[in-house]
Amino acid sequence: MEGTMTRGRARLCIALLVLLGFALGASEFTVIGVETELAESFGVGLERVGELISWYSAAYAVLTPVLAVVTGRFRRYTLLLAYASVFVAANVVMTFAPTFELLLLSRVLLGGVSGALLAVGITCIPELVEARRVPGMISLVYAAFSVSMVVVTSVGRMVSHVLHWRLVFVGAFVLSVAVSVALVALLPRSGATDEPATMRDQASLLCEPQVLCGMLVFLFGVGSVYVFYGYVTPYLEGVLGMEPMGASMVLMAFGVMCFFSNLLSGWLDERLGLRTLLVCFPVLACLLAGLWALGDAMPWALGAVLAVGLVMYFLCVPCVSMFMRTARRRHPKALTLASSLEPTSFNIGIATGTAVGGAVVAGPGIAGVGLVGAALALVAWGLGAVTFLLDRRRNGSDPEAG
């Protein structure tokens, strides 16, 4: 690392990658705090605004692994240039879109390129820090993504209420330009991770049954939360009767809970491994069902909302550890694909949950999102049990199997 660049420049590159995680999160979550304003400005229903989240996530989920597999022979810096250019262009379209259809198109472009851009950036980390620090730096980049949810949803709600919702999009656009230009200028232009990998080298990982089942855990587990969270602002204001500024404060507190949820996920993985899935989903199902049962009863309903944020990321690190462990042992050239499975699966869950939530909002009504989310959490519980058994069977008594 220090042999190819100065220590100061390497630290700056790491800081830029952390900022990239924040910028990607800002572009993704910028619509969550302003759903009501978007519906009014474009003359569409809330369920259609939910498509801005679900279509983004669907594009992210589909194209991230596809691009990882089919671009394995290209140089990393070439991909960085291409992905950063599309990322900035999509933010331009999102910021100034005159119609809902164009706004939706920009979200698809953003989702399609964001995961690939993050994956390319992360492959630089082993060349910027010592090997022992690589996992911590990768975790820091993903933590920045979670922090962006705290800042963007809460601050965006306040800005849209006091000024205008488009200013929230302008902020995400300016950040995307600044980060992209800096990354292209400063990141190393070649390195060990430029070693080519064929499609077969990487795709073989997807033949592992525990990997496929783990991805389904994300689909139903994350989806169970996003049935509710995709419409959290209208839920807080419409069901719980909160004012916009109060809802902003709750969104910030929810994001703080999510941050601690990420930290606890690693703590639980060290102690329980995949057994974490057997514990967290029954708790999550009870909390989501509690939202439906409590209705507008304050402050109990608000407590349940925050508790959902504390639990929602518990599944992440145990599943990521399993993905990476499987790749390292049986498919060593598929580590890049393995590292992309968590954000890919997570966004499949977001897309599924938001779409289901939109159907609930358009049908029975927004008050029912908690009950439907609880049902999906119970499905995730069953899939988590299957994943645990499959992984234990494949890894035998190895203590690293978790």
C-alpha positions as CSV (number, residue, x, y, z in Angstrom):
1,M,0.0,0.0,0.0
2,E,2.6,2.6,1.1
3,G,4.9,1.3,-1.7
4,T,2.6,2.7,-4.4
5,M,1.3,5.9,-2.8
6,T,1.9,8.0,0.3
7,R,0.2,7.2,3.5
8,G,-1.6,10.5,3.5
9,R,-3.0,9.9,0.0
10,A,-4.1,6.4,1.0
11,R,-6.0,7.8,4.0
12,L,-7.6,10.4,1.8
13,C,-8.8,7.6,-0.6
14,I,-10.3,5.7,2.3
15,A,-12.1,8.8,3.4
16,L,-13.4,9.3,-0.1
17,L,-14.7,5.7,-0.2
18,V,-16.5,6.3,3.1
19,L,-18.0,9.4,1.6
20,L,-18.9,7.4,-1.5
21,G,-21.0,5.1,0.8
22,F,-22.7,8.1,2.2
23,A,-23.3,9.6,-1.3
24,L,-24.8,6.4,-2.6
25,G,-27.1,6.2,0.4
26,A,-28.1,9.9,-0.1
27,S,-29.1,9.2,-3.7
28,E,-31.1,6.1,-2.6
29,F,-32.9,7.4,0.5
30,T,-33.5,11.0,-0.7
31,V,-37.1,10.2,-1.6
32,I,-38.1,8.5,1.6
33,G,-38.6,11.7,3.6
34,V,-40.5,13.5,0.9
35,E,-43.1,11.0,-0.4
36,T,-46.1,13.2,0.4
37,E,-44.6,16.2,-1.4
38,L,-43.6,14.1,-4.4
39,A,-47.2,12.7,-4.7
40,E,-48.6,16.2,-4.6
41,S,-46.1,17.8,-7.0
42,F,-46.5,15.1,-9.7
43,G,-50.2,14.3,-9.1
44,V,-49.7,10.6,-8.3
45,G,-50.7,8.4,-5.4
46,L,-48.4,7.3,-2.6
47,E,-48.3,3.8,-4.0
48,R,-46.8,5.2,-7.2
49,V,-44.2,7.2,-5.2
50,G,-43.3,3.9,-3.6
51,E,-42.2,2.8,-7.1
52,L,-39.3,5.2,-6.9
53,I,-37.9,3.0,-4.1
54,S,-38.9,-0.4,-5.4
55,W,-37.7,0.2,-9.0
56,Y,-34.4,1.6,-7.7
57,S,-33.9,-1.4,-5.6
58,A,-34.9,-3.8,-8.3
59,A,-32.4,-2.3,-10.7
60,Y,-29.7,-2.4,-8.0
61,A,-30.5,-6.1,-7.2
62,V,-30.5,-7.3,-10.8
63,L,-27.6,-5.3,-12.3
64,T,-25.1,-5.3,-9.4
65,P,-24.3,-9.1,-9.7
66,V,-24.7,-9.1,-13.5
67,L,-22.2,-6.3,-13.9
68,A,-19.8,-8.0,-11.5
69,V,-19.9,-11.2,-13.5
70,V,-19.8,-9.8,-17.1
71,T,-17.2,-7.0,-16.6
72,G,-14.6,-9.2,-14.9
73,R,-12.2,-8.8,-17.8
74,F,-12.2,-5.0,-17.8
75,R,-9.7,-2.8,-15.9
76,R,-11.0,-1.4,-12.6
77,Y,-10.3,2.2,-13.5
78,T,-12.2,2.0,-16.7
79,L,-15.2,0.7,-14.9
80,L,-14.8,3.4,-12.2
81,L,-15.0,6.1,-14.9
82,A,-18.0,4.6,-16.6
83,Y,-20.0,4.0,-13.4
84,A,-19.2,7.4,-11.9
85,S,-20.3,9.1,-15.1
86,V,-23.6,7.3,-15.1
87,F,-24.1,8.0,-11.4
88,V,-23.7,11.7,-11.9
89,A,-25.8,11.8,-15.0
90,A,-28.6,10.0,-13.2
91,N,-28.5,12.4,-10.3
92,V,-28.8,15.3,-12.8
93,V,-32.0,13.8,-14.2
94,M,-33.4,13.0,-10.8
95,T,-32.8,16.6,-9.6
96,F,-34.4,18.3,-12.5
97,A,-37.0,15.8,-13.8
98,P,-40.1,17.6,-15.0
99,T,-42.3,14.5,-15.0
100,F,-42.8,11.5,-12.7
101,E,-41.9,9.1,-15.5
102,L,-38.5,10.8,-16.0
103,L,-37.9,10.8,-12.3
104,L,-38.7,7.1,-12.2
105,L,-36.2,6.5,-15.1
106,S,-33.5,8.3,-13.2
107,R,-34.1,6.1,-10.2
108,V,-33.7,3.0,-12.3
109,L,-30.4,4.4,-13.7
110,L,-29.2,5.2,-10.2
111,G,-30.1,1.7,-8.9
112,G,-28.4,0.0,-11.8
113,V,-25.1,1.7,-11.3
114,S,-24.8,2.3,-7.6
115,G,-24.0,-1.2,-6.5
116,A,-21.4,-1.7,-9.2
117,L,-19.7,1.7,-8.3
118,L,-19.5,0.7,-4.7
119,A,-18.1,-2.8,-5.5
120,V,-15.4,-1.3,-7.7
121,G,-14.5,1.2,-4.9
122,I,-14.3,-1.5,-2.3
123,T,-11.9,-3.6,-4.4
124,C,-9.3,-0.7,-3.9
125,I,-9.3,-1.1,-0.1
126,P,-6.8,-4.0,0.1
127,E,-4.3,-1.8,-1.8
128,L,-4.8,1.2,0.6
129,V,-4.5,-0.4,4.0
130,E,-2.8,-3.3,5.7
131,A,-4.6,-6.7,5.4
132,R,-5.6,-6.7,9.0
133,R,-7.5,-3.4,8.6
134,V,-9.4,-4.3,5.4
135,P,-12.5,-5.8,7.1
136,G,-12.8,-2.7,9.4
137,M,-12.5,-0.3,6.5
138,I,-15.2,-2.2,4.5
139,S,-17.5,-2.1,7.5
140,L,-16.9,1.7,7.8
141,V,-17.9,2.2,4.1
142,Y,-21.2,0.3,4.7
143,A,-21.7,2.1,8.0
144,A,-21.6,5.4,6.1
145,F,-24.4,4.1,3.9
146,S,-26.5,3.5,7.0
147,V,-25.6,6.9,8.5
148,S,-26.9,8.5,5.3
149,M,-30.3,7.1,6.0
150,V,-30.3,9.0,9.3
151,V,-29.2,12.3,7.8
152,V,-31.1,12.3,4.5
153,T,-34.5,11.1,5.6
154,S,-34.6,13.4,8.7
155,V,-32.9,16.5,7.3
156,G,-34.6,16.0,3.9
157,R,-38.0,16.0,5.7
158,M,-37.2,19.3,7.4
159,V,-35.8,20.9,4.3
160,S,-38.9,19.9,2.2
161,H,-41.2,21.2,4.9
162,V,-39.4,24.6,5.4
163,L,-38.2,25.2,1.8
164,H,-38.8,22.8,-1.1
165,W,-38.3,19.1,-1.7
166,R,-36.1,19.7,-4.8
167,L,-33.4,21.2,-2.6
168,V,-33.0,17.7,-1.1
169,F,-32.3,16.3,-4.5
170,V,-29.9,19.2,-5.3
171,G,-27.9,18.3,-2.2
172,A,-27.5,14.7,-3.3
173,F,-26.5,15.8,-6.8
174,V,-23.8,18.2,-5.6
175,L,-22.4,15.4,-3.3
176,S,-22.4,12.9,-6.2
177,V,-20.4,15.2,-8.4
178,A,-17.8,16.1,-5.7
179,V,-17.2,12.5,-4.7
180,S,-17.1,11.1,-8.2
181,V,-14.6,13.7,-9.4
182,A,-12.4,13.1,-6.3
183,L,-12.5,9.3,-6.7
184,V,-11.5,9.4,-10.4
185,A,-8.6,11.8,-9.6
186,L,-7.2,10.0,-6.6
187,L,-8.0,6.3,-6.6
188,P,-5.2,4.0,-7.8
189,R,-5.5,3.3,-11.6
190,S,-4.3,-0.3,-11.4
191,G,-3.7,-3.1,-8.9
192,A,-4.0,-6.7,-7.9
193,T,-7.8,-6.7,-8.2
194,D,-7.5,-6.1,-11.9
195,E,-6.8,-9.8,-12.3
196,P,-9.4,-11.2,-14.7
197,A,-12.1,-13.6,-13.6
198,T,-14.4,-15.5,-16.0
199,M,-18.1,-15.6,-15.7
200,R,-17.9,-19.3,-14.7
201,D,-15.3,-18.5,-12.0
202,Q,-17.8,-16.2,-10.2
203,A,-21.2,-17.7,-11.1
204,S,-20.3,-21.0,-9.6
205,L,-20.9,-19.5,-6.1
206,L,-24.6,-19.3,-6.9
207,C,-24.8,-23.1,-7.1
208,E,-24.3,-23.3,-3.3
209,P,-27.7,-24.0,-1.7
210,Q,-27.0,-22.1,1.5
211,V,-26.1,-19.0,-0.5
212,L,-29.3,-19.1,-2.4
213,C,-31.3,-19.6,0.7
214,G,-29.5,-16.8,2.5
215,M,-30.5,-14.5,-0.3
216,L,-34.1,-15.5,0.2
217,V,-33.7,-14.6,3.9
218,F,-32.8,-11.0,2.8
219,L,-35.8,-10.9,0.4
220,F,-38.4,-11.7,3.1
221,G,-36.5,-10.3,6.1
222,V,-35.7,-6.9,4.6
223,G,-39.0,-6.9,2.8
224,S,-40.9,-7.4,6.0
225,V,-39.5,-4.1,7.3
226,Y,-39.9,-2.1,4.1
227,V,-43.6,-3.0,3.8
228,F,-43.7,-0.5,6.6
229,Y,-40.6,1.6,6.3
230,G,-41.1,2.4,2.6
231,Y,-44.1,4.5,3.8
232,V,-42.8,5.5,7.2
233,T,-43.4,9.3,6.7
234,P,-47.1,9.1,5.7
235,Y,-47.5,6.4,8.5
236,L,-46.1,8.8,11.1
237,E,-48.1,11.7,9.9
238,G,-51.3,10.0,8.8
239,V,-51.7,7.1,11.3
240,L,-49.9,8.5,14.4
241,G,-50.9,12.1,13.7
242,M,-47.5,13.7,13.9
243,E,-46.5,17.1,12.5
244,P,-43.8,17.2,9.8
245,M,-41.1,18.4,12.2
246,G,-42.0,15.7,14.7
247,A,-41.8,13.1,12.0
248,S,-38.4,14.4,11.1
249,M,-37.2,13.9,14.6
250,V,-38.5,10.3,14.6
251,L,-36.8,9.5,11.3
252,M,-33.5,10.7,12.8
253,A,-34.1,8.6,15.9
254,F,-35.0,5.6,13.7
255,G,-31.7,6.0,11.8
256,V,-29.8,6.1,15.0
257,M,-31.5,2.8,16.0
258,C,-30.4,1.4,12.6
259,F,-26.8,2.4,13.2
260,F,-26.8,0.5,16.5
261,S,-28.5,-2.4,14.7
262,N,-25.5,-2.7,12.4
263,L,-23.1,-2.8,15.3
264,L,-25.2,-5.3,17.2
265,S,-25.4,-7.5,14.0
266,G,-21.6,-8.0,14.2
267,W,-21.7,-8.6,17.9
268,L,-24.4,-11.3,17.4
269,D,-22.5,-12.9,14.6
270,E,-19.5,-13.4,16.8
271,R,-21.5,-15.1,19.4
272,L,-24.4,-16.8,17.6
273,G,-23.5,-16.9,13.9
274,L,-26.5,-17.9,11.7
275,R,-28.4,-18.8,14.9
276,T,-29.0,-15.0,15.0
277,L,-31.7,-15.5,12.3
278,L,-33.6,-17.9,14.6
279,V,-33.8,-15.2,17.3
280,C,-34.3,-11.9,15.4
281,F,-37.2,-12.7,13.1
282,P,-39.7,-13.8,15.8
283,V,-38.9,-10.5,17.6
284,L,-39.3,-8.6,14.4
285,A,-42.6,-10.3,13.6
286,C,-44.0,-9.4,17.1
287,L,-42.9,-5.7,16.7
288,L,-44.5,-5.4,13.3
289,A,-47.7,-7.0,14.4
290,G,-47.6,-4.7,17.4
291,L,-47.7,-1.7,15.0
292,W,-51.0,-3.0,13.6
293,A,-52.4,-3.9,17.0
294,L,-51.5,-0.6,18.6
295,G,-52.9,1.6,15.9
296,D,-52.5,5.3,16.9
297,A,-51.8,4.6,20.6
298,M,-49.0,6.9,21.5
299,P,-46.3,6.6,22.8
300,W,-46.4,2.8,22.6
301,A,-46.7,2.7,18.8
302,L,-43.8,5.1,18.5
303,G,-41.7,2.8,20.7
304,A,-42.5,-0.1,18.5
305,V,-41.4,1.9,15.4
306,L,-38.0,2.6,17.0
307,A,-37.6,-1.0,18.1
308,V,-38.1,-2.1,14.5
309,G,-35.2,0.0,13.6
310,L,-33.0,-1.6,16.3
311,V,-33.7,-5.1,15.0
312,M,-33.9,-4.7,11.3
313,Y,-30.2,-5.1,10.5
314,F,-29.5,-8.1,12.8
315,L,-29.6,-10.5,9.8
316,C,-26.9,-8.7,7.8
317,V,-23.4,-9.7,9.2
318,P,-24.3,-13.3,9.9
319,C,-25.4,-13.8,6.3
320,V,-22.5,-11.8,4.8
321,S,-20.1,-13.9,6.9
322,M,-21.6,-17.0,5.4
323,F,-21.5,-15.7,1.8
324,M,-17.8,-14.8,2.2
325,R,-16.9,-18.0,4.0
326,T,-18.4,-20.1,1.3
327,A,-16.6,-18.2,-1.5
328,R,-13.3,-18.2,0.3
329,R,-13.4,-22.0,0.7
330,R,-14.9,-23.2,-2.5
331,H,-14.9,-20.4,-5.0
332,P,-11.9,-18.1,-4.3
333,K,-12.3,-16.1,-7.6
334,A,-15.9,-15.3,-6.6
335,L,-15.1,-13.1,-3.7
336,T,-16.2,-9.9,-5.6
337,L,-19.5,-11.5,-6.3
338,A,-19.8,-12.7,-2.7
339,S,-19.3,-9.2,-1.4
340,S,-22.1,-7.9,-3.7
341,L,-24.7,-10.5,-2.6
342,E,-25.6,-8.6,0.6
343,P,-26.4,-5.2,-1.1
344,T,-28.0,-7.1,-3.9
345,S,-30.2,-9.2,-1.7
346,F,-31.0,-6.3,0.6
347,N,-32.3,-4.3,-2.3
348,I,-34.3,-7.2,-3.6
349,G,-35.9,-7.1,-0.2
350,I,-36.5,-3.4,-0.3
351,A,-38.1,-3.6,-3.8
352,T,-40.3,-6.5,-2.7
353,G,-41.3,-4.9,0.6
354,T,-42.0,-1.5,-0.9
355,A,-44.1,-3.1,-3.7
356,V,-46.1,-5.2,-1.2
357,G,-46.5,-2.1,1.0
358,G,-47.8,-0.1,-2.0
359,A,-50.5,-2.7,-2.5
360,V,-51.4,-2.6,1.1
361,V,-51.6,1.2,1.1
362,A,-53.7,1.2,-2.1
363,G,-56.0,-1.6,-0.8
364,P,-56.7,-2.2,3.0
365,G,-54.9,1.0,3.9
366,I,-51.6,2.1,5.4
367,A,-52.6,1.0,9.0
368,G,-52.2,-2.6,7.8
369,V,-48.6,-2.5,6.8
370,G,-47.4,-3.8,10.1
371,L,-49.5,-7.0,10.0
372,V,-48.4,-7.8,6.4
373,G,-44.8,-7.2,7.4
374,A,-45.1,-9.5,10.3
375,A,-46.2,-12.3,8.0
376,L,-43.1,-11.8,5.8
377,A,-40.9,-11.9,8.9
378,L,-42.3,-15.3,9.8
379,V,-41.4,-16.6,6.3
380,A,-37.9,-15.2,6.8
381,W,-37.7,-17.1,10.1
382,G,-38.4,-20.4,8.4
383,L,-35.9,-19.6,5.6
384,G,-33.3,-18.7,8.3
385,A,-33.7,-22.1,9.9
386,V,-33.1,-23.8,6.5
387,T,-30.1,-21.6,5.8
388,F,-28.6,-22.5,9.2
389,L,-29.1,-26.2,8.6
390,L,-27.7,-26.1,5.1
391,D,-24.6,-24.2,6.2
392,R,-24.0,-26.5,9.1
393,R,-24.2,-29.5,6.9
394,R,-21.8,-28.1,4.3
395,N,-19.3,-26.9,6.9
396,G,-19.6,-29.8,9.4
397,S,-18.0,-29.1,12.8
398,D,-15.7,-26.3,11.6
399,P,-15.8,-23.6,14.3
400,E,-15.7,-20.9,11.6
401,A,-19.0,-22.0,10.3
402,G,-20.9,-20.1,13.0
